[in-house]
Structure formats: C-alpha cells, structure tokens
Amino acid sequence: MWSKFFSAIAAVTMLIGTPGVGVSQTRAASPNVIIFIADDMAWDDCGAYGHPHIHTPNIDRLAAEGLRFDRAYLTCSSCSPSRCSTLTGRYPHSTGAGELHLPLPESQTLFTTPLRKAGYYTASVGKWHLGKAAESQVDLVKQGGGPGGEEHWVSVLQDRPKDKPFFLWLAATDPHRGYQPGAVDPPHTNADVVVPPIFPDTPDVRGDLALYYDEIARFDEYIGLVREELEAQGVLDNTLIMVISDNGRPFPRCKTTVYEDGVKTPLVVRFPPLISDGGNVSNAIVSTVDIANTVLDVAGLSPLPSSQGRSFAAVLKDPRQGHRDGAYSEHNWHDYRAFERSVVTDRFRYVHNWTDALPRTPPADAVRSPTYDEMKRLYAAGELAKHQATIFLAYQPSEELYDVTVDPHCLHNLAENEAYAEVIQQHRTLLKDWQQETDDTFPGVDNLTPDGFDRDTGDRLPGVAAPHPSLGKKGN
C-alpha cells in the first residue's frame, strides 16, 4: 500500500515546474485579475470556512459564487518571503528573499512581467514588502492607505487605463498587529470568539482575538467596495478574483510555524468563465507557488520559465480533480534563528526542524501580545495545558508527524509511534528529494541569522544590529 502511495507522490513531485494544464481555450478574452491578500489571517477565520461569528459577508459571497479550496498552502508563514514566493512562483529559499524583510533580488521575475508584455496594466496597492528592485516590474506600486492599507484600492481601480486588461495585487495590512478598537462598527465581542485549542480560553485571549476579528472584517468590507466598483464598470464577470493570506494568525503556534495554523491559507476563487457552478469546494492540494502559472494560464499565456509551481486552472473548471500530492513549506529567520521544512500530503504533515535546540518562540509582535502574556502567566503557575506549553520548552522534536485529517492543529506528534515508521520514512524522503530539486541546503546553525529580539519580551536585543536594513525597532 505505502509503496504505491510513495510512487504516486514521487511522480507528482517531479511535475513541479512543468507547464500549466492549458485550459485557456475556455477563458474569456483577456480576463482581468485581482488578488486580495490579507496580512496574518488564518485560513478558517471567516464565514466561508465555517466560522460562525466573524463578519465576512463579501468573502462568503465570493465563495458562494465561486470555489473554495480546503487544502491550499503557503510556502512560508512569514510576510515578505511568502509574498515574494507567490508573485514569482518560486519557493522562498529559491528567491533570494527567504528571510523576513529581505528585498527580492533584481534577478527574480514576477508574473507581472509576462502580463505587462501581453498588454496588461499592473498595480500593487497597499502593503508591498518586496523591496525596491521589484517595483520596476509593476506599472504602479502605491503603498499605504489608511490603518488597514486598503483605502486606495477603489481609486486605483477607477483610475486604471480603460483600454487594457488589468492585474491588481490588493494587499492589506489587516489583520496584522497592533490592534486598536474601532476597526469596524459594530465590533466583535468576546462572546463571538471561538478559541482554538492551541490557546487558553480566558477573557484576555478572547479580547485579543476579537480585535483580530475586527481587522478581518475591515479587510472584507474593502473587498466589498472593490466588488461594487467592478460591477459599476461592468467587468466583474470577466475578472478572476482570488482571496488569500500571506501567513497564519499573529498568535503563538501560528504565524512563522510550518503547522496547519501557520501555512494553511484561505483560497477563494471567483471566475464565472471557468467556475460555472458556484458554492463548490475543492479538496485538491494546491500551493501558493502555483498561483503565478495559474494566473498566466487563465490569461492564455505561457508558464513563467523560472516558476517552480504549476497551474491549477483545471481544478477551477472541475473541482473534483486533484492537483498535488504534496505541498512544501519552510520557516527561516523571522525575528529569531530558525530552519524548518515541512511537507503535507493527503493525510499527514511531516516537519523537520534543524534548530530543535531552540524554543519555538512566536514572532516578536505575538510575544508582545495579551495572548502570550496569558500563556506565560498560566505556564508559570503550572496551569497551562501541556500541548499549549510546548512553545516554552527549550528543546523541540527534530521530526514531527501529524494526521491532519483528525488533528488539524497538529497537537499529537506521531513521530515516535512505531506504527508510523514507514510513513515517516516516506515523508522524510519526499522532503529530502524536494530540497535536492530546489537546491535547499541547511547551512549549519552557526551560519543562520541570529536572534534579533528577546524571546521573553519581544524587544530588540541591545547591541544586536538589525539583520536587514528595513527592519524596524520591533519585529513583524
């Protein structure tokens, strides 16, 4: 059984980087493209994915009219590496910008480049986070825009050249920390909160999550305003719309991890020319490294030669189709020294941690959060649940295995269970082969970027220079 499983996975793995599936003959002529990308939003924190109380009517409507992916994964749970990866179709370590705040090198090609050559107008509006060199590959990079980064979205859509198809990368800073009341009216309350089992259920944690919900709702409101403008311009149904996130929620054991709560992303797609029946759900495993060639495929263009992903446009046409047998993710420096890799298959997530002698400290902004304060308080009092306390342990497992079909929060490590020895070996081989194919090598602990922040307070370590020029006083 397992030999057949491994052979199938290996065969699909070898397809990474091959051209798309060629469904462009069914597309509308020169379709427009909009990708909405949230900043630190968990995959299941919206109504479309079953949350009972978060106010996301616009995302929910897109899902009802389009296609919801339940097995979509990020290549990295860290803001700038994730965004660079999505726009180039390359894994973070292959872009030269695999760590937080590293600018994308000039040698890397965004999928906006072939779109522009084909006559598209391209714009990034809101959070950029790719550095200066990449700006030359986009017609307009308009950063900022209110507390959530969305205020220029509609005006750029209105001011675009009307004689060209367009691609818009609409990048929010919602729901990134720090949180302030008043993001939406009415706000979410503690009673609206569904506390994941990775956190203690206390009033302070609920309050922290409620403010995070508010910023997701603000992100959703602006999606609705853009939709209204698309309708007013008469171009809604010829616009491929995607909604994704760049990494998991900015809470402990989420953002920066290679667990499901870190690298699983919402992916909602609306495009009537390919998605004829709305409200469908796909269980195909897809990766954000595939988005570049998917967009080019739908636009009728050749795949990006430098991309390491492949189009999933065929899944838009037929959600019953599969796509990948494995999706790969990585964790490099993000405030703290790190080198982790992971692969998720149909049933299992395998994690290899090369920095297992270090605690799995959340990013500095999450360390400074009310949730982390509560967890520290309960841990000191001996009252924190064992599976929640693992983030404070000095040593972490070097290998982990989780059955994500029954353990979506990756709480029960099966790596030491002899019954799964063959499964672990197969996934270990998958990961090793992927690293060889993508030239990913562990440089040694001493060669990793050192911690830039105090693991207990989240403050910059005195006397430690920022690893990257764009890094501020506190982490992201």
C-alpha positions as CSV (number, residue, x, y, z in Angstrom):
1,M,0.0,0.0,0.0
2,W,2.6,2.5,1.1
3,S,4.9,1.8,-1.8
4,K,2.1,2.7,-4.2
5,F,1.4,5.8,-2.2
6,F,5.1,6.9,-2.3
7,S,5.4,6.2,-6.0
8,A,2.4,8.3,-6.8
9,I,3.7,11.2,-4.7
10,A,7.1,11.0,-6.2
11,A,5.6,11.1,-9.7
12,V,3.7,14.2,-9.0
13,T,6.6,15.8,-7.2
14,M,8.6,15.6,-10.4
15,L,6.0,17.6,-12.2
16,I,6.8,20.8,-10.2
17,G,7.9,23.4,-12.6
18,T,6.1,21.9,-15.6
19,P,3.7,24.0,-17.7
20,G,0.1,24.5,-16.8
21,V,-2.7,22.3,-17.9
22,G,-3.8,24.5,-20.8
23,V,-7.4,25.4,-20.0
24,S,-7.1,28.9,-21.6
25,Q,-9.3,27.9,-24.5
26,T,-12.3,28.1,-22.1
27,R,-11.5,31.6,-20.7
28,A,-12.9,34.9,-21.6
29,A,-10.7,37.1,-23.8
30,S,-8.1,39.0,-21.8
31,P,-9.6,38.4,-18.3
32,N,-8.8,40.9,-15.6
33,V,-7.2,39.5,-12.4
34,I,-7.4,40.7,-8.8
35,I,-5.7,39.0,-5.9
36,F,-6.8,40.2,-2.4
37,I,-4.1,39.3,0.1
38,A,-4.6,39.6,3.9
39,D,-1.8,40.1,6.3
40,D,-1.7,37.4,9.0
41,M,-5.2,35.9,8.5
42,A,-5.8,32.2,9.4
43,W,-7.4,30.0,6.8
44,D,-10.6,29.3,8.8
45,D,-11.2,32.7,10.3
46,C,-14.0,33.7,8.0
47,G,-17.6,32.6,7.4
48,A,-16.8,30.9,4.2
49,Y,-14.7,28.4,6.1
50,G,-17.3,27.8,8.8
51,H,-16.6,30.5,11.4
52,P,-19.9,31.3,13.0
53,H,-19.4,34.9,14.0
54,I,-16.7,36.7,12.1
55,H,-18.2,39.3,9.8
56,T,-17.0,38.4,6.3
57,P,-20.1,38.6,4.0
58,N,-18.1,39.6,0.9
59,I,-15.6,36.8,1.1
60,D,-18.5,34.4,1.9
61,R,-20.4,35.7,-1.2
62,L,-17.3,35.1,-3.4
63,A,-17.1,31.6,-2.1
64,A,-20.8,31.0,-2.7
65,E,-20.5,32.2,-6.3
66,G,-17.1,30.6,-6.9
67,L,-14.8,27.9,-5.5
68,R,-13.4,27.4,-2.0
69,F,-10.1,25.4,-1.6
70,D,-9.9,23.5,1.6
71,R,-6.3,22.3,1.1
72,A,-4.4,25.4,0.0
73,Y,-1.0,26.0,1.5
74,L,1.6,28.8,1.7
75,T,5.3,28.2,1.0
76,C,6.2,30.2,4.2
77,S,4.4,31.6,7.2
78,S,6.3,34.9,7.1
79,C,5.1,38.0,5.4
80,S,7.7,39.2,2.9
81,P,9.1,35.7,1.9
82,S,5.5,34.5,1.4
83,R,4.6,37.4,-0.9
84,C,7.8,37.2,-2.9
85,S,7.1,33.5,-3.4
86,T,3.6,34.0,-4.6
87,L,4.5,36.7,-7.1
88,T,7.5,34.8,-8.5
89,G,6.1,31.3,-8.3
90,R,9.3,30.2,-6.5
91,Y,10.0,28.8,-3.1
92,P,11.3,31.4,-0.6
93,H,14.8,29.9,-0.4
94,S,14.9,30.0,-4.2
95,T,14.0,33.7,-4.5
96,G,17.0,35.0,-2.6
97,A,14.5,36.6,-0.2
98,G,13.7,33.7,2.1
99,E,14.0,35.7,5.4
100,L,11.8,38.4,6.7
101,H,12.4,41.9,5.2
102,L,15.0,40.7,2.6
103,P,14.3,42.5,-0.6
104,L,13.6,40.5,-3.7
105,P,16.7,40.5,-5.9
106,E,16.6,42.2,-9.3
107,S,17.2,38.8,-11.0
108,Q,13.9,37.4,-9.9
109,T,10.9,37.6,-12.3
110,L,7.4,38.5,-11.1
111,F,4.5,37.1,-13.1
112,T,3.5,40.7,-13.7
113,T,6.3,40.8,-16.3
114,P,4.7,38.5,-18.9
115,L,1.3,40.1,-18.1
116,R,2.7,43.5,-19.0
117,K,4.3,42.2,-22.2
118,A,0.8,40.8,-23.1
119,G,-0.7,44.3,-22.7
120,Y,-1.9,44.2,-19.1
121,Y,-1.9,47.2,-16.7
122,T,-0.5,46.0,-13.4
123,A,-0.6,47.6,-10.0
124,S,0.1,46.8,-6.3
125,V,-1.9,48.7,-3.9
126,G,-1.4,48.7,-0.1
127,K,1.4,46.6,1.5
128,W,4.3,45.9,-0.9
129,H,7.1,44.3,1.2
130,L,9.1,43.1,-1.8
131,G,11.8,45.9,-1.8
132,K,12.7,48.5,-4.4
133,A,14.2,46.3,-7.2
134,A,10.9,44.5,-7.9
135,E,8.9,47.8,-8.3
136,S,10.2,48.1,-11.9
137,Q,8.1,45.0,-12.8
138,V,4.8,46.7,-11.9
139,D,3.3,49.7,-13.6
140,L,2.1,51.2,-10.2
141,V,3.2,50.5,-6.7
142,K,1.1,52.6,-4.3
143,Q,1.9,51.8,-0.7
144,G,0.0,52.7,2.4
145,G,-3.7,53.6,2.6
146,G,-5.3,54.1,6.0
147,P,-5.0,51.9,9.0
148,G,-5.6,48.7,7.1
149,G,-3.8,49.5,3.8
150,E,-7.0,49.3,1.7
151,E,-8.1,52.9,1.2
152,H,-6.6,53.3,-2.3
153,W,-7.9,50.1,-3.7
154,V,-11.1,51.5,-5.3
155,S,-9.5,54.7,-6.6
156,V,-6.7,52.8,-8.4
157,L,-9.4,50.6,-9.9
158,Q,-11.2,53.7,-11.0
159,D,-8.2,55.4,-12.4
160,R,-6.8,52.5,-14.4
161,P,-6.4,52.7,-18.2
162,K,-9.7,51.5,-19.5
163,D,-8.3,50.2,-22.8
164,K,-6.2,47.5,-21.1
165,P,-6.9,44.3,-19.1
166,F,-5.6,44.7,-15.6
167,F,-3.9,42.8,-12.8
168,L,-4.3,44.3,-9.3
169,W,-2.4,43.0,-6.2
170,L,-4.6,44.4,-3.4
171,A,-2.6,43.9,-0.3
172,A,-3.9,44.8,3.1
173,T,-2.1,45.2,6.4
174,D,-5.2,43.8,8.1
175,P,-5.2,41.8,10.4
176,H,-1.6,42.5,11.3
177,R,-0.9,43.7,14.8
178,G,-1.0,46.1,16.7
179,Y,-4.7,46.2,17.3
180,Q,-6.8,49.2,18.2
181,P,-10.5,49.3,18.9
182,G,-12.7,50.9,16.2
183,A,-11.7,49.0,13.1
184,V,-15.3,48.1,12.4
185,D,-18.8,49.0,13.7
186,P,-20.2,47.0,15.3
187,P,-17.1,45.4,16.8
188,H,-16.8,41.8,17.6
189,T,-17.2,40.8,21.3
190,N,-15.7,38.2,23.5
191,A,-18.8,36.1,23.0
192,D,-18.2,36.0,19.2
193,V,-14.8,34.3,19.7
194,V,-14.1,30.7,19.0
195,V,-10.8,29.9,20.9
196,P,-8.7,27.3,19.1
197,P,-7.4,24.6,21.3
198,I,-3.8,25.9,20.9
199,F,-4.7,28.8,23.2
200,P,-6.1,29.0,26.8
201,D,-9.7,30.2,26.9
202,T,-9.5,33.3,29.1
203,P,-11.1,36.8,28.8
204,D,-7.8,38.4,27.7
205,V,-7.3,35.8,25.0
206,R,-10.9,36.3,23.8
207,G,-10.4,40.1,23.8
208,D,-7.2,39.7,21.7
209,L,-8.9,37.5,19.2
210,A,-12.0,39.8,19.0
211,L,-9.8,42.7,17.9
212,Y,-8.1,40.5,15.3
213,Y,-11.6,39.6,14.0
214,D,-12.4,43.3,13.6
215,E,-9.5,43.7,11.2
216,I,-10.5,40.7,9.2
217,A,-14.0,42.3,8.9
218,R,-12.4,45.6,7.7
219,F,-10.5,43.7,5.1
220,D,-13.7,42.1,4.0
221,E,-15.5,45.5,3.8
222,Y,-13.0,46.8,1.3
223,I,-13.3,43.6,-0.8
224,G,-17.0,44.5,-1.0
225,L,-16.2,48.1,-2.1
226,V,-13.9,46.8,-4.9
227,R,-16.6,44.4,-6.0
228,E,-19.1,47.2,-6.2
229,E,-16.7,49.2,-8.5
230,L,-16.2,46.1,-10.7
231,E,-19.9,45.8,-11.1
232,A,-20.2,49.5,-11.9
233,Q,-17.6,49.2,-14.6
234,G,-19.3,46.1,-16.0
235,V,-16.2,44.0,-15.7
236,L,-17.0,41.8,-12.6
237,D,-17.7,38.6,-14.5
238,N,-14.6,38.8,-16.7
239,T,-12.3,39.3,-13.6
240,L,-10.5,36.4,-11.9
241,I,-10.7,37.1,-8.2
242,M,-8.7,35.3,-5.6
243,V,-8.6,35.8,-1.8
244,I,-5.6,34.6,0.1
245,S,-3.5,35.3,3.2
246,D,0.3,35.6,3.5
247,N,0.6,33.5,6.7
248,G,-1.3,32.3,9.8
249,R,-2.8,34.5,12.5
250,P,-0.2,36.5,14.5
251,F,-0.5,34.4,17.6
252,P,1.6,31.7,19.3
253,R,2.0,28.5,17.3
254,C,0.5,30.1,14.2
255,K,2.5,32.7,12.3
256,T,6.1,31.6,11.4
257,T,5.3,27.9,12.1
258,V,5.0,25.2,9.4
259,Y,2.0,23.7,11.1
260,E,-1.5,23.9,9.6
261,D,-2.2,27.0,11.7
262,G,0.8,28.7,10.1
263,V,0.8,27.7,6.5
264,K,-2.7,26.7,5.6
265,T,-4.3,29.6,3.8
266,P,-7.8,30.6,2.7
267,L,-8.2,30.4,-1.1
268,V,-11.4,31.6,-2.5
269,V,-11.7,32.0,-6.3
270,R,-14.5,33.6,-8.4
271,F,-14.3,33.4,-12.2
272,P,-17.6,32.5,-14.0
273,P,-16.0,31.6,-17.4
274,L,-14.2,28.6,-15.7
275,I,-16.2,28.1,-12.5
276,S,-19.7,27.5,-13.8
277,D,-21.3,26.3,-10.6
278,G,-20.8,28.5,-7.5
279,G,-20.5,27.2,-4.0
280,N,-18.2,24.3,-4.8
281,V,-15.4,23.1,-2.6
282,S,-12.1,21.6,-3.8
283,N,-10.0,19.2,-1.7
284,A,-7.2,19.4,-4.2
285,I,-3.8,20.2,-2.5
286,V,-2.6,23.4,-4.1
287,S,0.3,25.7,-3.1
288,T,0.7,29.5,-3.5
289,V,3.8,28.7,-5.5
290,D,1.2,27.6,-8.2
291,I,-0.6,30.9,-8.3
292,A,1.7,32.6,-10.8
293,N,1.3,30.0,-13.5
294,T,-2.4,29.6,-12.8
295,V,-3.0,33.3,-13.5
296,L,-0.9,33.1,-16.7
297,D,-2.7,30.0,-17.8
298,V,-6.1,31.6,-17.3
299,A,-4.8,34.7,-19.2
300,G,-3.8,32.4,-22.1
301,L,-0.1,32.9,-21.6
302,S,2.8,30.5,-21.3
303,P,4.0,29.5,-17.9
304,L,6.8,31.5,-16.3
305,P,10.0,29.7,-17.1
306,S,11.5,30.5,-13.7
307,S,8.5,29.3,-11.7
308,Q,8.7,26.2,-9.6
309,G,4.9,25.8,-9.5
310,R,2.3,24.6,-11.9
311,S,-1.2,25.8,-12.9
312,F,-4.2,24.6,-11.0
313,A,-6.6,26.2,-13.6
314,A,-8.0,22.8,-14.4
315,V,-9.3,22.5,-10.9
316,L,-11.3,25.7,-11.3
317,K,-13.1,24.0,-14.2
318,D,-13.5,20.7,-12.4
319,P,-13.2,20.9,-8.6
320,R,-13.2,17.1,-8.4
321,Q,-9.7,17.0,-10.0
322,G,-6.6,16.5,-7.9
323,H,-3.5,18.7,-8.3
324,R,-0.6,17.9,-6.0
325,D,0.1,15.0,-3.7
326,G,2.3,17.2,-1.5
327,A,2.8,20.9,-0.6
328,Y,6.0,22.2,0.8
329,S,6.6,25.0,3.3
330,E,9.6,26.5,5.1
331,H,10.5,28.6,8.1
332,N,13.5,30.8,8.0
333,W,14.6,33.8,10.1
334,H,11.7,35.9,11.3
335,D,12.9,37.8,14.4
336,Y,14.6,34.6,15.6
337,R,17.0,32.0,14.3
338,A,15.2,29.2,12.5
339,F,15.4,26.5,9.8
340,E,12.4,24.2,9.5
341,R,10.9,22.4,6.5
342,S,7.6,20.6,6.1
343,V,5.5,18.6,3.6
344,V,1.8,17.9,3.8
345,T,0.2,15.1,1.9
346,D,-3.4,13.9,1.7
347,R,-3.4,12.7,5.3
348,F,-0.1,13.7,7.0
349,R,2.1,16.7,7.8
350,Y,5.8,15.9,8.3
351,V,8.1,18.5,9.9
352,H,11.8,18.5,10.1
353,N,13.4,21.1,12.5
354,W,17.1,21.7,12.2
355,T,17.0,24.2,15.2
356,D,15.5,21.8,17.6
357,A,17.7,23.0,20.5
358,L,15.7,26.3,20.5
359,P,12.2,27.0,21.7
360,R,9.5,27.6,19.1
361,T,9.1,31.2,20.1
362,P,6.3,33.1,18.2
363,P,7.2,36.3,16.3
364,A,8.1,39.3,18.3
365,D,4.7,41.0,17.8
366,A,2.9,37.9,19.1
367,V,5.4,37.7,22.0
368,R,4.2,41.2,23.0
369,S,0.5,40.2,22.8
370,P,-2.1,39.7,25.5
371,T,-2.4,36.1,24.5
372,Y,1.2,35.4,25.0
373,D,1.1,37.2,28.4
374,E,-1.7,35.0,29.4
375,M,0.1,31.9,28.3
376,K,3.3,32.9,30.2
377,R,1.2,33.6,33.3
378,L,-0.5,30.3,33.2
379,Y,2.7,28.4,32.4
380,A,4.5,30.0,35.4
381,A,1.6,28.9,37.6
382,G,1.6,25.3,36.2
383,E,-1.9,25.8,34.8
384,L,-1.2,25.8,31.1
385,A,-2.3,22.7,29.1
386,K,0.6,20.5,28.1
387,H,0.0,20.9,24.4
388,Q,-0.1,24.7,24.8
389,A,3.1,24.8,26.9
390,T,5.3,23.3,24.2
391,I,6.2,26.8,22.9
392,F,8.2,27.4,26.1
393,L,10.2,24.2,26.0
394,A,13.9,24.7,25.3
395,Y,14.1,21.6,23.1
396,Q,11.7,20.8,20.3
397,P,11.4,17.5,18.4
398,S,13.6,17.3,15.3
399,E,10.9,15.3,13.5
400,E,7.2,15.5,13.8
401,L,4.3,13.8,12.1
402,Y,0.6,14.7,12.4
403,D,-2.5,13.2,10.9
404,V,-4.1,16.4,9.9
405,T,-7.4,14.7,9.0
406,V,-8.1,14.2,12.7
407,D,-5.6,16.6,14.2
408,P,-5.8,19.9,12.3
409,H,-4.0,21.9,14.9
410,C,-1.0,19.4,15.0
411,L,-1.2,18.6,18.7
412,H,-0.4,14.9,18.7
413,N,3.0,14.1,17.4
414,L,3.1,10.6,15.9
415,A,6.8,10.6,15.1
416,E,7.8,8.2,17.9
417,N,4.9,5.8,17.2
418,E,6.4,2.7,15.6
419,A,3.2,2.1,13.7
420,Y,4.0,5.2,11.6
421,A,7.7,4.4,11.0
422,E,7.2,3.7,7.3
423,V,5.0,6.8,6.8
424,I,7.8,8.9,8.4
425,Q,10.4,7.4,6.2
426,Q,8.4,8.1,3.1
427,H,7.7,11.7,4.0
428,R,11.3,12.2,5.0
429,T,12.3,11.0,1.6
430,L,9.8,13.3,-0.1
431,L,11.2,16.3,1.8
432,K,14.8,15.4,1.0
433,D,14.0,15.0,-2.7
434,W,12.3,18.4,-2.8
435,Q,15.3,20.0,-1.1
436,Q,17.6,18.5,-3.7
437,E,15.4,19.5,-6.6
438,T,15.1,23.1,-5.3
439,D,18.7,23.4,-4.1
440,D,17.8,23.9,-0.4
441,T,20.6,23.2,2.0
442,F,20.9,23.6,5.8
443,P,23.9,26.0,6.2
444,G,24.6,25.0,9.8
445,V,23.4,26.6,13.0
446,D,26.3,28.9,13.3
447,N,25.6,30.3,9.8
448,L,22.0,31.1,10.5
449,T,20.9,34.7,11.1
450,P,21.0,35.1,14.9
451,D,18.1,36.2,17.1
452,G,17.3,39.9,16.8
453,F,14.8,40.1,19.6
454,D,14.4,39.0,23.2
455,R,12.3,35.8,23.3
456,D,10.6,36.7,26.5
457,T,9.7,40.3,25.9
458,G,9.8,40.7,22.1
459,D,12.0,43.7,22.3
460,R,15.1,44.2,20.2
461,L,18.2,42.8,21.8
462,P,20.6,45.6,22.8
463,G,23.8,45.7,20.7
464,V,22.4,43.4,18.0
465,A,22.3,45.1,14.7
466,A,19.2,44.6,12.5
467,P,20.0,41.7,10.1
468,H,18.3,43.6,7.3
469,P,18.2,47.4,6.7
470,S,14.4,47.7,6.5
471,L,13.8,46.0,9.9
472,G,12.3,48.4,12.4
473,K,12.8,48.6,16.2
474,K,10.3,45.8,16.7
475,G,9.5,42.8,14.6
476,N,6.8,42.0,12.2
